[in-house]
Amino acid sequence: MSATALSQAQQLTRWVRRKGAAVRVLAVTSGKGGVGKTHAVVNLAAHLGAMGHRVLVLDGDLGLGNVDVMVGLCPTRSLADVLAGTHALEDVVVQGPDGVRLVPGGSGVSALTVLGEEGQLRLLAEVARLATPPDFLIVDTGAGIGPNVRFLAGCAQEILVVVTPEPTSVTDAYALMKVMALHHGERRFRLLVNLARSKSEAADVYRRLALAADRFLGAAVDLAGWVPVDAGVGAAVRAQRGVATSAAGDAYRALAQTVAGWKGGFPPKGGVQFFVNPVAGPEPAAAPIR
């Protein structure tokens, strides 16, 4: 971002203090696709909602969003309408299961694949205008190390990286942390090991990534939890009910309890942490993407 855009973006984030809310922003991301990231978002959000928290999920897999599909919703509007300037973010929020609200990301819209500075500012401005800030804003990013992923992860207070024991997933998860550490100044990541065959396998994946991040990136990696291989997950996805009710569901319930306990671990990160870093000043209008 340019210096001017950075200043504008920082001004937008005063909404938390203005509304007296302590919004906790969590970006859920992954180095590669197919690791169960979106299913993790849906389940984490559902269990946080069941605990009584107000939860808003922002589908940040822009252009290929499918959180709505996973929970059986068919919204008529999405972030594409917000970024085009035809609707406010509040207008596209839909009610999902377990009291969770959802901002659909839009699917098949090539203009969303790279937001650019203008799109980033509009998104931040619209989040700032939400009438009722949530307790948790969970951002489901796309996979990989593209510009949208880096922007959304950089805006969050906490980054939860979803990984599986597959070597390609572990390698790509490290690549994501490397980019965020070396080019965006991130120094802490949370890790969720999905599709693990045992607790020891999950612990091994965590140890490998934590040691590499500490040695080569100067970054800390904390194990947020692990989810076992569970046939119930596939059944939930196919039924479009999203939330697993089997062993995986128990693991996601434990993850939600862990995340809820991060209250002291959700401080603003500084200049790049736009969503909740309160800065005084007027909220500038952002132009639509053309």
Helices and strands as residue ranges (DSSP letters): H 3-12, H 15-18, E 24-30, H 37-50, E 55-60, H 67-70, H 79-83, H 89-92, E 94-95, G 97-99, E 101-103, G 110-112, H 116-128, E 136-143, H 147-155, E 158-163, H 167-184, E 188-196, H 199-212, I 213-217, E 220-228, H 231-238, H 247-260, G 263-265
